[in-house]
């Protein structure tokens, strides 16, 4: 039986979640985050998590279901599920952060060309 089938005491669950969130906040850099995620998530969990993020990103960029399905090897049901999650604050925040990083990288490249480096 999977551990997720057992219900935790709500107070204990809240405490565990708060501890997890604080741990994530306390990670210093991308190396620490990668180490943490690769050690705590198995390969399937990490792939599912990152595919969900990629699906959300590509949906926001107006890619078609068939394009996403073929590139990420996911089902239409998975894409539809993520489509429904795009209204959630966490997905909005993640996509906003990705877009801000893209914008910064684009401007950094433009500035390098202007400066000649």
Phi and psi restraints in degrees (value plus and minus 20) as a CYANA .aco file:
   2 UNK   PHI     -96.2   -56.2
   2 UNK   PSI     127.0   167.0
   3 UNK   PHI     -82.3   -42.3
   3 UNK   PSI     -47.3    -7.3
   4 UNK   PHI     -87.6   -47.6
   4 UNK   PSI     -33.7     6.3
   5 UNK   PHI    -100.7   -60.7
   5 UNK   PSI     -35.1     4.9
   6 UNK   PHI    -112.5   -72.5
   6 UNK   PSI     110.7   150.7
   7 UNK   PHI    -106.5   -66.5
   7 UNK   PSI     109.3   149.3
   8 UNK   PHI    -103.4   -63.4
   8 UNK   PSI     135.7   175.7
   9 UNK   PHI     -79.8   -39.8
   9 UNK   PSI     110.3   150.3
  10 UNK   PHI     -74.7   -34.7
  10 UNK   PSI     -57.0   -17.0
  11 UNK   PHI     -88.0   -48.0
  11 UNK   PSI     -63.3   -23.3
  12 UNK   PHI     -85.3   -45.3
  12 UNK   PSI     -62.0   -22.0
  13 UNK   PHI     -77.9   -37.9
  13 UNK   PSI     -65.9   -25.9
  14 UNK   PHI     -80.2   -40.2
  14 UNK   PSI     -64.0   -24.0
  15 UNK   PHI     -83.7   -43.7
  15 UNK   PSI     -63.2   -23.2
  16 UNK   PHI     -84.7   -44.7
  16 UNK   PSI     -63.0   -23.0
  17 UNK   PHI     -84.1   -44.1
  17 UNK   PSI     -63.6   -23.6
  18 UNK   PHI     -82.1   -42.1
  18 UNK   PSI     -59.4   -19.4
  19 UNK   PHI     -83.9   -43.9
  19 UNK   PSI     -64.7   -24.7
  20 UNK   PHI     -80.3   -40.3
  20 UNK   PSI     -67.0   -27.0
  21 UNK   PHI     -81.2   -41.2
  21 UNK   PSI     -63.9   -23.9
  22 UNK   PHI     -83.4   -43.4
  22 UNK   PSI     -58.9   -18.9
  23 UNK   PHI     -79.4   -39.4
  23 UNK   PSI     -66.6   -26.6
  24 UNK   PHI     -81.7   -41.7
  24 UNK   PSI     -63.2   -23.2
  25 UNK   PHI     -81.4   -41.4
  25 UNK   PSI     -55.8   -15.8
  26 UNK   PHI     -98.8   -58.8
  26 UNK   PSI     -31.5     8.5
  27 UNK   PHI     -84.8   -44.8
  27 UNK   PSI     114.2   154.2
  28 UNK   PHI    -102.0   -62.0
  28 UNK   PSI     -57.2   -17.2
  29 UNK   PHI    -174.9  -134.9
  29 UNK   PSI     158.9   198.9
  30 UNK   PHI     -83.0   -43.0
  30 UNK   PSI     -51.6   -11.6
  31 UNK   PHI     -83.9   -43.9
  31 UNK   PSI     -65.8   -25.8
  32 UNK   PHI     -84.8   -44.8
  32 UNK   PSI     -60.8   -20.8
  33 UNK   PHI     -83.5   -43.5
  33 UNK   PSI     -65.0   -25.0
  34 UNK   PHI     -81.7   -41.7
  34 UNK   PSI     -65.3   -25.3
  35 UNK   PHI     -78.7   -38.7
  35 UNK   PSI     -67.4   -27.4
  36 UNK   PHI     -79.7   -39.7
  36 UNK   PSI     -72.1   -32.1
  37 UNK   PHI     -83.2   -43.2
  37 UNK   PSI     -61.9   -21.9
  38 UNK   PHI     -88.2   -48.2
  38 UNK   PSI     -48.9    -8.9
  39 UNK   PHI    -105.4   -65.4
  39 UNK   PSI     -51.1   -11.1
  40 UNK   PHI    -114.4   -74.4
  40 UNK   PSI     -43.4    -3.4
  41 UNK   PHI    -128.1   -88.1
  41 UNK   PSI     119.0   159.0
  42 UNK   PHI     -97.5   -57.5
  42 UNK   PSI     151.7   191.7
  43 UNK   PHI     -76.4   -36.4
  43 UNK   PSI     -62.5   -22.5
  44 UNK   PHI     -85.4   -45.4
  44 UNK   PSI     -61.8   -21.8
  45 UNK   PHI     -84.9   -44.9
  45 UNK   PSI     -63.8   -23.8
  46 UNK   PHI     -84.0   -44.0
  46 UNK   PSI     -62.1   -22.1
  47 UNK   PHI     -85.3   -45.3
  47 UNK   PSI     -62.3   -22.3
  48 UNK   PHI     -82.3   -42.3
  48 UNK   PSI     -63.7   -23.7
  49 UNK   PHI     -82.4   -42.4
  49 UNK   PSI     -68.0   -28.0
  50 UNK   PHI     -91.8   -51.8
  50 UNK   PSI     -52.8   -12.8
  51 UNK   PHI     -85.2   -45.2
  51 UNK   PSI     -59.8   -19.8
  52 UNK   PHI     -78.7   -38.7
  52 UNK   PSI     -62.8   -22.8
  53 UNK   PHI     -85.6   -45.6
  53 UNK   PSI     -63.3   -23.3
  54 UNK   PHI     -83.9   -43.9
  54 UNK   PSI     -60.8   -20.8
  55 UNK   PHI     -80.8   -40.8
  55 UNK   PSI     -67.3   -27.3
  56 UNK   PHI     -78.9   -38.9
  56 UNK   PSI     -64.7   -24.7
  57 UNK   PHI     -81.9   -41.9
  57 UNK   PSI     -67.6   -27.6
  58 UNK   PHI     -89.9   -49.9
  58 UNK   PSI     -53.5   -13.5
  59 UNK   PHI     -82.7   -42.7
  59 UNK   PSI     -62.7   -22.7
  60 UNK   PHI     -82.2   -42.2
  60 UNK   PSI     -52.2   -12.2
  61 UNK   PHI    -104.7   -64.7
  61 UNK   PSI     -12.6    27.4
  62 UNK   PHI      49.3    89.3
  62 UNK   PSI       7.5    47.5
  63 UNK   PHI     -92.3   -52.3
  63 UNK   PSI     130.8   170.8
  64 UNK   PHI     -96.2   -56.2
  64 UNK   PSI     137.8   177.8
  65 UNK   PHI     -77.0   -37.0
  65 UNK   PSI     -63.5   -23.5
  66 UNK   PHI     -86.1   -46.1
  66 UNK   PSI     -56.6   -16.6
  67 UNK   PHI     -83.2   -43.2
  67 UNK   PSI     -67.4   -27.4
  68 UNK   PHI     -84.0   -44.0
  68 UNK   PSI     -65.2   -25.2
  69 UNK   PHI     -78.6   -38.6
  69 UNK   PSI     -66.1   -26.1
  70 UNK   PHI     -90.0   -50.0
  70 UNK   PSI     -60.8   -20.8
  71 UNK   PHI     -95.5   -55.5
  71 UNK   PSI     -60.6   -20.6
  72 UNK   PHI    -118.7   -78.7
  72 UNK   PSI     -24.0    16.0
  73 UNK   PHI      36.5    76.5
  73 UNK   PSI      33.4    73.4
  74 UNK   PHI    -144.4  -104.4
  74 UNK   PSI     144.0   184.0
  75 UNK   PHI    -107.0   -67.0
  75 UNK   PSI     142.2   182.2
  76 UNK   PHI     -81.5   -41.5
  76 UNK   PSI     -54.2   -14.2
  77 UNK   PHI     -83.6   -43.6
  77 UNK   PSI     -60.0   -20.0
  78 UNK   PHI     -85.0   -45.0
  78 UNK   PSI     -62.9   -22.9
  79 UNK   PHI     -83.3   -43.3
  79 UNK   PSI     -64.2   -24.2
  80 UNK   PHI     -82.1   -42.1
  80 UNK   PSI     -59.0   -19.0
  81 UNK   PHI     -82.0   -42.0
  81 UNK   PSI     -65.1   -25.1
  82 UNK   PHI     -87.0   -47.0
  82 UNK   PSI     -58.4   -18.4
  83 UNK   PHI     -75.4   -35.4
  83 UNK   PSI     -62.2   -22.2
  84 UNK   PHI     -86.2   -46.2
  84 UNK   PSI     -47.9    -7.9
  85 UNK   PHI    -102.5   -62.5
  85 UNK   PSI     -30.6     9.4
  86 UNK   PHI     -82.1   -42.1
  86 UNK   PSI     -39.4     0.6
  87 UNK   PHI    -101.3   -61.3
  87 UNK   PSI     -30.6     9.4
  88 UNK   PHI     -95.2   -55.2
  88 UNK   PSI     125.1   165.1
  89 UNK   PHI     -79.4   -39.4
  89 UNK   PSI     -57.8   -17.8
  90 UNK   PHI     -84.1   -44.1
  90 UNK   PSI     -60.6   -20.6
  91 UNK   PHI     -88.1   -48.1
  91 UNK   PSI     -62.2   -22.2
  92 UNK   PHI     -80.0   -40.0
  92 UNK   PSI     -63.8   -23.8
  93 UNK   PHI     -83.4   -43.4
  93 UNK   PSI     -66.0   -26.0
  94 UNK   PHI     -80.2   -40.2
  94 UNK   PSI     -66.0   -26.0
  95 UNK   PHI     -86.7   -46.7
  95 UNK   PSI     -56.6   -16.6
  96 UNK   PHI     -83.3   -43.3
  96 UNK   PSI     -61.4   -21.4
  97 UNK   PHI     -85.4   -45.4
  97 UNK   PSI     -62.2   -22.2
  98 UNK   PHI     -83.2   -43.2
  98 UNK   PSI     -64.5   -24.5
  99 UNK   PHI     -85.9   -45.9
  99 UNK   PSI     -56.3   -16.3
 100 UNK   PHI     -84.9   -44.9
 100 UNK   PSI     -60.3   -20.3
 101 UNK   PHI     -84.8   -44.8
 101 UNK   PSI     -61.8   -21.8
 102 UNK   PHI     -80.7   -40.7
 102 UNK   PSI     -66.4   -26.4
 103 UNK   PHI     -79.7   -39.7
 103 UNK   PSI     -66.5   -26.5
 104 UNK   PHI     -81.8   -41.8
 104 UNK   PSI     -62.0   -22.0
 105 UNK   PHI     -85.4   -45.4
 105 UNK   PSI     -59.7   -19.7
 106 UNK   PHI     -82.6   -42.6
 106 UNK   PSI     -64.6   -24.6
 107 UNK   PHI     -89.5   -49.5
 107 UNK   PSI     -54.6   -14.6
 108 UNK   PHI     -81.7   -41.7
 108 UNK   PSI     -61.9   -21.9
 109 UNK   PHI     -84.6   -44.6
 109 UNK   PSI     -62.8   -22.8
 110 UNK   PHI     -82.2   -42.2
 110 UNK   PSI     -62.9   -22.9
 111 UNK   PHI     -85.1   -45.1
 111 UNK   PSI     -60.6   -20.6
 112 UNK   PHI     -79.3   -39.3
 112 UNK   PSI     -60.9   -20.9
 113 UNK   PHI     -86.2   -46.2
 113 UNK   PSI     -60.0   -20.0
 114 UNK   PHI     -87.8   -47.8
 114 UNK   PSI     -64.1   -24.1
 115 UNK   PHI     -96.0   -56.0
 115 UNK   PSI     -43.4    -3.4
 116 UNK   PHI      66.7   106.7
 116 UNK   PSI       8.4    48.4
